[in-house]
Amino acid sequence: MPSNLILVTGSAGRVGRAVVAELLARGFALRGFDLVPTPGLGDSVVGDLASMGDVRAAMKGVGTLVHLGATPDDDDFMTKLLPPNLVGVFNVIESAREEGVPRVILASTGQVVWWQRMRGDLPIGIAVQPTPRGWYAATKCFLEAAGRSLAEADGRCVLAVRMGWCPRTAEQAAELAGSEWARDVYLSPGDAGRFFADAVQAPAWPGYAVVYACSRPETHIVYDLEPTRALIGFEPRDHWPMGVEEMLLGEVAKVTASLHG
Ligand SMILES: NC(=O)c1ccc[n+]([C@@H]2O[C@H](COP(=O)([O-])OP(=O)(O)OC[C@H]3O[C@@H](n4cnc5c(N)ncnc54)[C@H](O)[C@@H]3O)[C@@H](O)[C@H]2O)c1
């Protein structure tokens, strides 16, 4: 009988906190894993993805892995991207393999299909060749490839999710507010939480799958959400700026005002 325990890595982060809140609301048993304690979570492991010992210990007894922990955008490769996004992915996939975790859900990014969007080849489907924006997106191609290998070689149910943009700071929210394409790929915290919870609850799919996750676009459909609907039944409820907290909106107004003098 597979375990009901869900391990959420990156549980203290922007998306992680939304996912934890939704999974708790749906009554799931959760363990968090992050460099810092996860607010509101009893079983909250403080550990480093770059440590195989930390990851292996956290993976004990897990039935579903939701892997969000990462450096979430371009940064110094050797010190910021390599440890969590490459070594960490190796540790997470290998320990999930050892532990026999049957379902693995991996946070990838729309930045892996960046150049299709820049060329205007829309909507972007799930079958296109990756065109990574930079080194961060290249680490997510590694994540997707590692997940595919786990599915094919070990028969696990693996989902790689190319996520839209869930802003982490007021500056990012202001940037998003000022950009049409970005508003079309906005991912609200609520939709992010519901997406991952739906992926946890969906009937098992065969092997490896890749899907997109974003909220409802404002003008153009950038990512094809039909495979997402078909596979896990996720339907976005929000659109920009729904779900951006009031506090953040206040900050956005300040930043926007300062940008416009
Ligand atoms: N927010 C977005 O717009 C967006 C878009 C596409 C993909 N993603 C992906 O979603 C995931 C979550 O992103 P987020 O926006 O919540 O970022 P975030 O920075 O808010 O959260 C990431 C979490 O990972 C943790 N973490 C980083 N390195 C770690 C390590 N070595 N060991 C343990 N924990 C570590 C951080 O402490 C943080 O809490 C990431 O994989 C990111 O690449 C995010």
The ligand as an SDF file (V2000), in Angstrom:
LIG
                    3D

 44 48  0  0  0  0  0  0  0  0999 V2000
    7.6520   31.7960   -9.0930 N   0  0  0  0  0  0  0  0  0  0  0  0
    7.7340   31.6440  -10.4100 C   0  0  0  0  0  0  0  0  0  0  0  0
    7.3610   32.5290  -11.1690 O   0  0  0  0  0  0  0  0  0  0  0  0
    8.2520   30.3640  -11.0040 C   0  0  0  0  0  0  0  0  0  0  0  0
    8.1080   30.1700  -12.3810 C   0  0  0  0  0  0  0  0  0  0  0  0
    8.5600   28.9890  -12.9510 C   0  0  0  0  0  0  0  0  0  0  0  0
    9.1370   28.0240  -12.1600 C   0  0  0  0  0  0  0  0  0  0  0  0
    9.2910   28.2260  -10.8280 N   0  0  0  0  0  0  0  0  0  0  0  0
    9.9070   27.1740  -10.0260 C   0  0  0  0  0  0  0  0  0  0  0  0
    9.0580   26.9130   -8.9150 O   0  0  0  0  0  0  0  0  0  0  0  0
    9.8280   26.5320   -7.7990 C   0  0  0  0  0  0  0  0  0  0  0  0
    9.4850   27.4310   -6.6100 C   0  0  0  0  0  0  0  0  0  0  0  0
    9.8170   28.7680   -6.9450 O   0  0  0  0  0  0  0  0  0  0  0  0
    9.4300   29.9990   -6.0030 P   0  0  0  0  0  0  0  0  0  0  0  0
    9.0260   31.1070   -6.8700 O   0  0  0  0  0  0  0  0  0  0  0  0
    8.5350   29.5380   -4.9060 O   0  0  0  0  0  0  0  0  0  0  0  0
   10.8700   30.3720   -5.4330 O   0  0  0  0  0  0  0  0  0  0  0  0
   11.2820   30.7120   -3.9430 P   0  0  0  0  0  0  0  0  0  0  0  0
   12.6830   31.2020   -4.0030 O   0  0  0  0  0  0  0  0  0  0  0  0
   10.2710   31.5720   -3.2920 O   0  0  0  0  0  0  0  0  0  0  0  0
   11.2350   29.2690   -3.2650 O   0  0  0  0  0  0  0  0  0  0  0  0
   12.2530   28.3210   -3.4550 C   0  0  0  0  0  0  0  0  0  0  0  0
   12.5200   27.6690   -2.1180 C   0  0  0  0  0  0  0  0  0  0  0  0
   13.5720   26.7060   -2.3100 O   0  0  0  0  0  0  0  0  0  0  0  0
   14.4000   26.7750   -1.1730 C   0  0  0  0  0  0  0  0  0  0  0  0
   15.7440   26.3240   -1.5200 N   0  0  0  0  0  0  0  0  0  0  0  0
   16.6290   26.9150   -2.3580 C   0  0  0  0  0  0  0  0  0  0  0  0
   17.7980   26.2570   -2.3330 N   0  0  0  0  0  0  0  0  0  0  0  0
   17.6470   25.2290   -1.4660 C   0  0  0  0  0  0  0  0  0  0  0  0
   18.5020   24.2050   -1.0020 C   0  0  0  0  0  0  0  0  0  0  0  0
   19.7730   24.1250   -1.3970 N   0  0  0  0  0  0  0  0  0  0  0  0
   18.0220   23.3280   -0.1080 N   0  0  0  0  0  0  0  0  0  0  0  0
   16.7320   23.4170    0.3440 C   0  0  0  0  0  0  0  0  0  0  0  0
   15.8640   24.3620   -0.0690 N   0  0  0  0  0  0  0  0  0  0  0  0
   16.3300   25.2610   -0.9570 C   0  0  0  0  0  0  0  0  0  0  0  0
   14.4150   28.2580   -0.7780 C   0  0  0  0  0  0  0  0  0  0  0  0
   14.8080   28.4240    0.5790 O   0  0  0  0  0  0  0  0  0  0  0  0
   12.9920   28.6780   -1.0590 C   0  0  0  0  0  0  0  0  0  0  0  0
   12.1750   28.6180    0.0970 O   0  0  0  0  0  0  0  0  0  0  0  0
   11.2950   26.6210   -8.2460 C   0  0  0  0  0  0  0  0  0  0  0  0
   11.7010   25.3340   -8.6510 O   0  0  0  0  0  0  0  0  0  0  0  0
   11.2450   27.5490   -9.4300 C   0  0  0  0  0  0  0  0  0  0  0  0
   12.3210   27.3220  -10.3210 O   0  0  0  0  0  0  0  0  0  0  0  0
    8.8580   29.3770  -10.2190 C   0  0  0  0  0  0  0  0  0  0  0  0
  1  2  1  0
  2  3  2  0
  2  4  1  0
  4  5  1  0
  4 44  2  0
  5  6  2  0
  6  7  1  0
  7  8  2  0
  8  9  1  0
  8 44  1  0
  9 10  1  0
  9 42  1  0
 10 11  1  0
 11 12  1  0
 11 40  1  0
 12 13  1  0
 13 14  1  0
 14 15  2  0
 14 16  1  0
 14 17  1  0
 17 18  1  0
 18 19  2  0
 18 20  1  0
 18 21  1  0
 21 22  1  0
 22 23  1  0
 23 24  1  0
 23 38  1  0
 24 25  1  0
 25 26  1  0
 25 36  1  0
 26 27  1  0
 26 35  1  0
 27 28  2  0
 28 29  1  0
 29 30  1  0
 29 35  2  0
 30 31  1  0
 30 32  2  0
 32 33  1  0
 33 34  2  0
 34 35  1  0
 36 37  1  0
 36 38  1  0
 38 39  1  0
 40 41  1  0
 40 42  1  0
 42 43  1  0
M  CHG  2   8   1  16  -1
M  END
$$$$
